[in-house]
Amino acid sequence: MTQTNNLTRRSLLNRLSFGLGGMALADCLNPASSSAATTQGLPNLPHFAPKAKRVIVLFMSGGFSQFESFDYKPELVKRTGTELPDSLKNGRQKLLGMSGNQAHFTLAAPAVKFNQYGKSGQWVSDHYPHLGKMADDLCIIKTMKSDAVNHDPAMIFMQSGNQLPGRPSMGSWISYGLGTEQADLPSYIVMVSRRVIDQPLSSRLWDSGFLPTQYQGVQFRASKDPVLYLHSPAGITAGNDQSAFARYKEMQKLKQATATEAEIEARIAQYEMAFKMQASIPEVTDVTHEPDSIYDLYGPDARKPGSFASNCILARRLSEKGVRFIQLYHPGWDHHTALCTAMPDQAREVDQPTAALIQDLKNRDLLKDTLVVLATEFGRTCYSQGKYRTDPVINFGREHHRDCFSFVLAGGGIKGGMSYGETDELGFSIAENPVHVNDFHATLLHLLGINHERFTYRFQGRDYRLTDVAGKVVNAILA
């Protein structure tokens, strides 16, 4: 009998080399199968069947006022001009530090009317008539709660679950865990509206922290080159780039003796993605072929590159391509003064495009597995900042308020046509069903099929997670 199983060391290595060569050849012939760009995420995820495949976060940076949008308070209207009750000023819920220097805390009604919309009868202000018409698709959370009361730590906390920079953003966590459905595009893309801002936005809000660097958000800009340094200089062909990258990859492999494999793989993955994006980015960001009906749907700003409306169209196109996490930042909501005059224009910029994005996804049968979130870092006080005025030129503003504010969610496994949680009659504190930032993150991961307590990354001897050591899924808002 022939002993075919007795292999010499030389024979074994010879056979293994053919196997590795076959793998390399298969990778060359089928680039989509490459694992270097880590498009498929972790092998053990998702933990269970997801309700959402992708997420679009519309982030209103600066502190979006719930009183002028989604939290209707008739009692606040009745008591406008009176002082905040002593029971709230001196009771168990003390005033936040941002208001400590005020002499008076005058209750201030919103300078806008509210109406009920849809079969659900949800209250929405007249600043948001288009979103009002989508009321039966929306879940309005009125009891969001944060730990931070100033912009920078509050925005970082909302993105990463920690007030200090250095932790991975939620988009990076999701990109790391689930990858993308499209190997030629990043799994995490960020866009910032082109407008005058009152609070600076930095890339640390979409940073990968201690996760490998290929999971950080890629910012698309409203310019000829949506991604900086993506296009080759004049005279450099795609073949030149491909040849140079091949030599670079060989050099990086030689550095394994002095650098960890993870560092090398992360760097190679970034270069591979950059090379692929040279072909994919121009196509996906070219909105000139969108029909007039789409521009009409998204509103008058839709044809302005860099506008929130234009970015919403891009977000829909990217979601169609399988991009896992898309985040649009729209700054300018820090209304300490002139709220009555500033809010209408600000709301107009986002109302129709946001409603259009939800409707557009719904028309394409994408809303059912795309979660859309209208978010902010904290809310605003029910009392005015400084002296209460309704003068059309010098009108009142509102201070920062972390204890209760509003989010809006749609699609991706969320119940439509409902409000969740209640604030007290003045909107100063939460009366029932609080939703902490950690709870929001836990729910977000749950919709994507991830158990937030099992989704960890070991760094410097500790297992970290997006929800830190807290967070519970808000089951009541799940479809």
C-alpha positions as CSV (number, residue, x, y, z in Angstrom):
1,M,0.0,0.0,0.0
2,T,1.3,3.4,-1.0
3,Q,2.0,5.7,2.0
4,T,0.7,9.0,0.7
5,N,0.3,10.6,4.1
6,N,4.0,10.4,5.0
7,L,5.4,13.8,4.0
8,T,8.9,15.1,4.3
9,R,9.5,18.6,5.5
10,R,10.6,19.7,2.1
11,S,7.5,18.1,0.4
12,L,5.2,19.8,2.9
13,L,6.7,23.2,2.4
14,N,6.5,22.6,-1.4
15,R,2.8,21.8,-1.3
16,L,2.1,24.8,1.1
17,S,3.8,27.2,-1.3
18,F,1.5,26.1,-4.1
19,G,-1.4,26.7,-1.8
20,L,-0.3,30.2,-0.9
21,G,0.5,31.0,-4.5
22,G,-3.1,29.9,-5.4
23,M,-4.5,32.2,-2.7
24,A,-2.5,35.1,-4.0
25,L,-3.5,34.4,-7.6
26,A,-7.2,34.1,-6.6
27,D,-6.8,37.5,-4.8
28,C,-5.4,39.1,-7.9
29,L,-8.1,37.7,-10.1
30,N,-10.9,38.6,-7.7
31,P,-10.0,41.8,-5.8
32,A,-13.4,41.8,-4.1
33,S,-12.2,38.8,-2.1
34,S,-9.3,40.6,-0.6
35,S,-9.2,40.7,3.2
36,A,-6.6,43.5,3.4
37,A,-9.3,46.2,3.3
38,T,-11.3,44.3,6.0
39,T,-14.5,45.0,4.1
40,Q,-16.4,42.1,5.9
41,G,-15.7,43.1,9.5
42,L,-15.2,40.7,12.4
43,P,-16.0,37.0,11.8
44,N,-18.2,36.7,14.8
45,L,-20.5,39.7,13.9
46,P,-23.3,40.3,13.8
47,H,-24.3,38.5,17.0
48,F,-27.9,38.1,15.7
49,A,-30.0,39.1,12.7
50,P,-29.8,42.9,12.3
51,K,-32.7,45.1,11.5
52,A,-30.5,47.8,10.1
53,K,-27.6,47.4,7.6
54,R,-26.5,51.0,7.6
55,V,-26.8,54.3,9.6
56,I,-27.1,57.9,8.6
57,V,-26.6,60.4,11.4
58,L,-27.6,64.0,10.8
59,F,-25.7,65.8,13.6
60,M,-26.9,69.3,14.5
61,S,-23.8,70.6,16.2
62,G,-24.1,73.5,18.7
63,G,-27.1,72.3,20.8
64,F,-30.4,71.9,18.9
65,S,-33.3,73.5,20.9
66,Q,-36.0,71.0,21.7
67,F,-38.5,73.8,22.6
68,E,-38.5,75.2,19.1
69,S,-38.8,71.8,17.4
70,F,-40.3,68.7,19.0
71,D,-41.0,69.1,22.7
72,Y,-44.3,71.0,22.9
73,K,-44.9,72.6,26.4
74,P,-48.2,74.4,26.8
75,E,-47.5,75.1,30.4
76,L,-44.3,76.9,29.4
77,V,-46.3,79.1,27.1
78,K,-48.7,80.0,29.9
79,R,-45.9,80.8,32.4
80,T,-43.6,82.7,30.0
81,G,-42.0,85.7,31.7
82,T,-42.2,84.2,35.2
83,E,-39.3,82.9,37.2
84,L,-38.2,79.3,37.2
85,P,-39.8,77.7,40.3
86,D,-37.6,77.5,43.4
87,S,-38.4,73.8,43.6
88,L,-36.3,73.3,40.5
89,K,-33.6,75.8,41.3
90,N,-32.9,74.5,44.8
91,G,-34.4,71.0,44.7
92,R,-32.7,67.8,44.0
93,Q,-32.0,68.8,40.4
94,K,-29.7,71.8,40.7
95,L,-29.1,74.2,37.9
96,L,-26.2,73.2,35.6
97,G,-22.9,75.0,35.8
98,M,-23.3,76.9,32.5
99,S,-26.1,79.0,34.1
100,G,-24.5,79.6,37.4
101,N,-23.8,83.3,36.9
102,Q,-27.4,84.3,35.9
103,A,-29.3,86.5,38.3
104,H,-32.7,85.5,36.9
105,F,-34.1,82.4,35.2
106,T,-37.1,83.7,33.2
107,L,-39.2,81.1,31.6
108,A,-39.4,81.6,27.8
109,A,-42.0,80.2,25.4
110,P,-40.9,79.3,21.9
111,A,-41.6,82.0,19.4
112,V,-43.2,79.5,17.1
113,K,-46.5,77.5,17.0
114,F,-46.8,73.8,17.2
115,N,-49.2,71.5,15.3
116,Q,-50.2,67.9,15.4
117,Y,-49.3,65.8,12.3
118,G,-50.3,62.4,10.9
119,K,-52.4,59.6,12.3
120,S,-50.0,59.6,15.3
121,G,-50.8,63.2,16.2
122,Q,-47.2,64.0,17.0
123,W,-46.5,67.6,17.9
124,V,-44.0,69.4,15.6
125,S,-43.2,73.1,15.4
126,D,-44.0,75.2,12.4
127,H,-40.3,75.5,11.8
128,Y,-40.4,71.8,10.5
129,P,-43.5,71.4,8.3
130,H,-41.8,68.9,6.0
131,L,-40.7,66.7,8.9
132,G,-44.2,67.1,10.4
133,K,-45.6,65.5,7.2
134,M,-43.4,62.5,7.9
135,A,-44.6,62.2,11.5
136,D,-45.9,58.6,11.1
137,D,-42.4,57.5,10.1
138,L,-40.7,59.2,13.0
139,C,-39.8,58.1,16.5
140,I,-39.2,61.3,18.6
141,I,-37.2,60.6,21.8
142,K,-37.9,63.5,24.1
143,T,-35.8,62.3,27.0
144,M,-32.2,62.1,25.8
145,K,-29.7,62.7,28.6
146,S,-26.0,63.5,28.5
147,D,-23.2,63.8,31.1
148,A,-21.5,66.9,29.5
149,V,-22.7,70.5,29.3
150,N,-20.1,72.2,27.2
151,H,-19.7,71.7,23.4
152,D,-16.4,69.9,23.0
153,P,-16.8,67.2,25.7
154,A,-20.5,66.9,24.8
155,M,-19.8,66.3,21.1
156,I,-17.0,63.8,21.9
157,F,-19.2,62.1,24.4
158,M,-22.0,61.7,21.9
159,Q,-19.6,60.3,19.3
160,S,-17.5,58.0,21.5
161,G,-19.3,57.4,24.8
162,N,-16.5,59.3,26.7
163,Q,-16.0,63.0,27.3
164,L,-12.2,62.9,26.7
165,P,-10.8,62.5,23.2
166,G,-8.9,59.4,22.2
167,R,-11.7,56.8,22.2
168,P,-13.1,55.5,18.9
169,S,-16.1,57.2,17.5
170,M,-19.3,55.2,17.0
171,G,-18.8,55.2,13.3
172,S,-15.3,53.7,13.8
173,W,-16.7,51.0,16.1
174,I,-19.3,50.0,13.5
175,S,-16.8,50.1,10.7
176,Y,-14.4,47.9,12.7
177,G,-17.1,45.4,13.6
178,L,-19.2,45.2,10.5
179,G,-17.1,46.5,7.6
180,T,-18.8,47.6,4.5
181,E,-20.9,46.1,1.7
182,Q,-18.7,47.9,-0.9
183,A,-15.0,47.2,-1.1
184,D,-14.3,50.3,-3.2
185,L,-15.6,52.8,-0.7
186,P,-14.8,53.5,3.0
187,S,-17.2,52.1,5.4
188,Y,-17.4,55.4,7.4
189,I,-17.8,58.7,5.6
190,V,-18.3,62.2,7.0
191,M,-19.5,65.4,5.5
192,V,-19.7,68.9,7.0
193,S,-22.1,71.5,5.7
194,R,-20.4,74.5,4.0
195,R,-21.6,77.4,6.2
196,V,-20.3,79.9,8.7
197,I,-20.0,78.0,12.0
198,D,-19.9,79.1,15.6
199,Q,-18.3,76.0,17.0
200,P,-15.2,74.4,15.4
201,L,-15.5,70.8,14.2
202,S,-12.3,68.7,14.1
203,S,-11.5,65.3,12.8
204,R,-11.2,63.9,16.3
205,L,-15.0,63.6,16.3
206,W,-14.7,60.9,13.7
207,D,-11.4,59.5,14.8
208,S,-10.7,55.7,15.2
209,G,-9.0,56.2,18.6
210,F,-7.1,53.1,19.6
211,L,-8.7,51.0,16.8
212,P,-6.6,50.5,13.7
213,T,-6.4,53.7,11.7
214,Q,-8.3,52.4,8.6
215,Y,-11.5,52.6,10.6
216,Q,-11.5,56.4,11.0
217,G,-14.1,58.4,9.2
218,V,-13.1,59.7,5.7
219,Q,-14.3,63.3,5.2
220,F,-15.8,64.2,1.8
221,R,-15.4,67.9,1.0
222,A,-17.5,70.0,-1.3
223,S,-14.8,70.7,-3.9
224,K,-13.3,69.3,-7.1
225,D,-11.5,66.7,-5.0
226,P,-13.9,65.3,-2.4
227,V,-11.0,63.5,-0.7
228,L,-7.7,65.4,-0.4
229,Y,-4.8,64.1,-2.4
230,L,-6.9,61.4,-4.0
231,H,-6.1,62.3,-7.6
232,S,-2.6,61.7,-9.0
233,P,-0.5,64.7,-10.1
234,A,-0.3,65.5,-13.8
235,G,1.6,63.0,-15.8
236,I,1.1,60.1,-13.3
237,T,-1.1,57.4,-14.8
238,A,-3.1,54.7,-12.9
239,G,-0.6,52.2,-14.0
240,N,2.2,54.2,-12.4
241,D,0.2,54.4,-9.2
242,Q,-0.5,50.7,-9.2
243,S,3.1,49.8,-9.8
244,A,4.3,52.2,-7.0
245,F,1.8,50.8,-4.6
246,A,2.9,47.2,-5.4
247,R,6.5,48.1,-4.6
248,Y,5.4,50.0,-1.4
249,K,3.5,46.9,-0.3
250,E,6.6,44.8,-0.7
251,M,8.6,47.3,1.3
252,Q,6.1,47.3,4.1
253,K,6.1,43.5,4.3
254,L,9.9,43.7,4.8
255,K,9.4,45.9,7.8
256,Q,7.6,43.2,9.8
257,A,10.8,42.5,11.7
258,T,10.6,46.0,13.2
259,A,6.9,46.8,13.3
260,T,3.8,44.9,14.4
261,E,1.7,43.1,11.8
262,A,-1.3,45.2,12.7
263,E,0.4,48.5,12.0
264,I,1.6,47.2,8.6
265,E,-1.8,45.8,7.7
266,A,-3.6,49.0,8.7
267,R,-1.2,51.1,6.5
268,I,-1.5,48.7,3.5
269,A,-5.3,48.7,3.9
270,Q,-5.4,52.5,3.8
271,Y,-3.3,52.7,0.7
272,E,-5.4,50.0,-1.0
273,M,-8.6,51.8,-0.2
274,A,-7.1,55.1,-1.5
275,F,-6.2,53.4,-4.8
276,K,-9.7,52.0,-5.2
277,M,-11.3,55.3,-4.3
278,Q,-9.6,57.0,-7.3
279,A,-12.1,55.2,-9.5
280,S,-15.1,55.0,-7.2
281,I,-15.3,58.5,-5.6
282,P,-15.8,60.5,-8.8
283,E,-18.7,58.3,-9.8
284,V,-20.5,58.3,-6.5
285,T,-20.1,62.0,-5.9
286,D,-21.3,63.0,-9.3
287,V,-24.9,64.1,-8.7
288,T,-25.3,65.8,-12.1
289,H,-27.3,62.9,-13.4
290,E,-29.9,63.0,-10.7
291,P,-33.3,63.9,-12.1
292,D,-35.0,67.2,-11.5
293,S,-37.5,65.5,-9.3
294,I,-34.8,64.6,-6.8
295,Y,-33.6,68.2,-6.6
296,D,-37.2,69.4,-6.2
297,L,-37.7,66.8,-3.4
298,Y,-34.6,68.0,-1.4
299,G,-35.4,71.7,-1.8
300,P,-33.9,74.9,-3.1
301,D,-30.4,74.3,-1.7
302,A,-30.0,70.9,-3.3
303,R,-28.0,72.1,-6.3
304,K,-25.5,74.0,-4.0
305,P,-22.4,71.8,-3.5
306,G,-21.6,71.5,0.2
307,S,-25.1,72.5,1.4
308,F,-26.9,70.2,3.8
309,A,-29.4,69.3,1.1
310,S,-26.7,68.4,-1.3
311,N,-25.0,66.3,1.3
312,C,-28.3,64.5,2.0
313,I,-28.4,63.5,-1.6
314,L,-24.9,62.2,-1.4
315,A,-25.8,60.3,1.8
316,R,-28.6,58.5,-0.1
317,R,-26.2,57.6,-2.9
318,L,-23.6,56.3,-0.5
319,S,-26.2,54.2,1.4
320,E,-27.2,52.7,-2.0
321,K,-23.6,51.7,-2.5
322,G,-23.4,49.9,0.8
323,V,-21.5,52.4,2.9
324,R,-22.1,51.3,6.5
325,F,-22.0,54.6,8.5
326,I,-22.6,58.1,7.1
327,Q,-22.5,61.2,9.3
328,L,-23.5,64.7,8.2
329,Y,-22.6,67.6,10.5
330,H,-24.6,70.8,10.2
331,P,-23.1,73.4,12.6
332,G,-24.5,76.7,13.9
333,W,-27.1,75.7,16.6
334,D,-25.5,77.5,19.5
335,H,-28.3,80.0,20.0
336,H,-27.4,81.9,23.1
337,T,-28.9,85.0,21.5
338,A,-31.2,85.9,18.6
339,L,-33.0,82.6,18.8
340,C,-36.2,84.0,17.3
341,T,-34.5,85.3,14.2
342,A,-31.8,82.6,13.7
343,M,-33.8,79.5,14.2
344,P,-36.2,79.8,11.3
345,D,-33.4,80.0,8.7
346,Q,-31.4,77.3,10.4
347,A,-34.5,75.0,10.5
348,R,-35.3,75.7,6.8
349,E,-31.8,74.5,5.8
350,V,-32.5,71.0,7.4
351,D,-36.2,70.5,7.4
352,Q,-37.0,69.7,3.8
353,P,-33.7,67.8,3.1
354,T,-34.1,65.6,6.2
355,A,-37.7,64.8,5.3
356,A,-36.7,64.2,1.7
357,L,-33.9,61.8,2.7
358,I,-36.3,59.7,4.7
359,Q,-38.9,59.8,1.8
360,D,-36.2,59.1,-0.8
361,L,-34.9,56.0,1.1
362,K,-38.5,54.9,1.6
363,N,-39.3,55.2,-2.1
364,R,-36.2,53.0,-2.9
365,D,-37.1,50.4,-0.3
366,L,-34.0,51.3,1.7
367,L,-35.5,52.9,4.8
368,K,-36.5,49.5,6.2
369,D,-32.8,48.7,6.8
370,T,-31.3,52.2,7.0
371,L,-31.4,53.9,10.3
372,V,-31.7,57.7,10.1
373,V,-30.9,59.7,13.2
374,L,-31.4,63.5,13.7
375,A,-29.1,64.2,16.7
376,T,-27.3,66.9,18.7
377,E,-24.9,67.1,21.7
378,F,-27.3,68.5,24.2
379,G,-30.5,70.6,24.4
380,R,-31.5,74.0,25.6
381,T,-33.0,75.5,28.8
382,C,-36.6,76.3,29.3
383,Y,-35.5,79.7,30.6
384,S,-33.9,82.5,28.7
385,Q,-30.2,83.4,28.9
386,G,-29.9,86.8,30.4
387,K,-32.9,89.1,30.2
388,Y,-35.9,87.7,28.4
389,R,-36.7,89.7,25.3
390,T,-39.0,89.3,22.3
391,D,-37.6,92.3,20.4
392,P,-37.2,91.3,16.8
393,V,-33.6,92.6,16.7
394,I,-32.3,91.7,20.1
395,N,-34.3,88.6,21.1
396,F,-33.6,86.0,23.7
397,G,-31.5,82.9,23.6
398,R,-31.3,79.7,25.6
399,E,-28.4,78.1,27.6
400,H,-27.0,74.6,27.3
401,H,-29.0,71.9,28.9
402,R,-27.8,68.3,29.2
403,D,-30.6,66.8,31.3
404,C,-33.3,66.5,28.6
405,F,-33.3,67.0,24.9
406,S,-34.8,65.5,21.7
407,F,-33.6,63.0,19.1
408,V,-35.5,61.9,16.0
409,L,-35.1,58.4,14.5
410,A,-36.6,56.8,11.5
411,G,-36.3,53.4,9.6
412,G,-33.9,50.6,10.4
413,G,-36.1,48.7,12.8
414,I,-37.5,51.7,14.7
415,K,-41.2,52.2,15.4
416,G,-42.7,55.1,13.4
417,G,-45.4,57.4,14.6
418,M,-44.4,57.5,18.3
419,S,-42.9,59.7,20.9
420,Y,-40.9,58.2,23.7
421,G,-40.4,59.6,27.1
422,E,-41.8,62.6,28.8
423,T,-40.2,65.7,30.3
424,D,-41.9,67.7,33.1
425,E,-44.5,70.4,32.3
426,L,-41.7,73.0,31.8
427,G,-39.2,70.7,30.0
428,F,-36.6,71.2,32.7
429,S,-36.1,67.5,33.7
430,I,-37.2,64.0,32.7
431,A,-40.5,62.8,34.1
432,E,-40.4,59.3,32.7
433,N,-38.3,57.0,30.4
434,P,-34.8,58.6,30.3
435,V,-32.5,57.7,27.4
436,H,-28.9,58.2,28.3
437,V,-26.2,58.5,25.6
438,N,-25.0,55.0,26.6
439,D,-28.5,53.7,26.0
440,F,-28.7,55.3,22.6
441,H,-25.4,53.7,21.6
442,A,-26.6,50.3,23.0
443,T,-29.8,50.6,20.9
444,L,-27.9,51.7,17.8
445,L,-25.6,48.6,18.0
446,H,-28.6,46.3,18.8
447,L,-30.3,47.4,15.6
448,L,-27.1,46.5,13.7
449,G,-27.2,43.0,15.3
450,I,-24.6,43.7,17.9
451,N,-24.7,42.9,21.6
452,H,-23.0,46.0,23.0
453,E,-21.7,44.1,26.1
454,R,-20.0,41.6,23.9
455,F,-18.5,44.0,21.4
456,T,-15.1,44.9,22.9
457,Y,-11.6,45.8,22.0
458,R,-8.6,45.1,24.2
459,F,-6.3,48.1,24.7
460,Q,-3.6,48.6,27.3
461,G,-4.8,45.6,29.3
462,R,-8.5,46.6,29.4
463,D,-11.5,45.6,27.3
464,Y,-13.2,48.7,26.0
465,R,-16.6,49.1,24.4
466,L,-18.6,52.0,22.9
467,T,-21.1,51.9,25.9
468,D,-18.2,51.9,28.4
469,V,-19.7,50.1,31.5
470,A,-23.3,51.2,31.1
471,G,-26.1,51.3,28.5
472,K,-29.3,49.4,28.0
473,V,-31.3,48.8,24.8
474,V,-34.5,50.9,24.5
475,N,-36.7,48.0,23.5
476,A,-39.9,50.1,23.5
477,I,-38.9,52.0,20.3
478,L,-38.0,48.9,18.3
479,A,-40.4,47.7,15.6
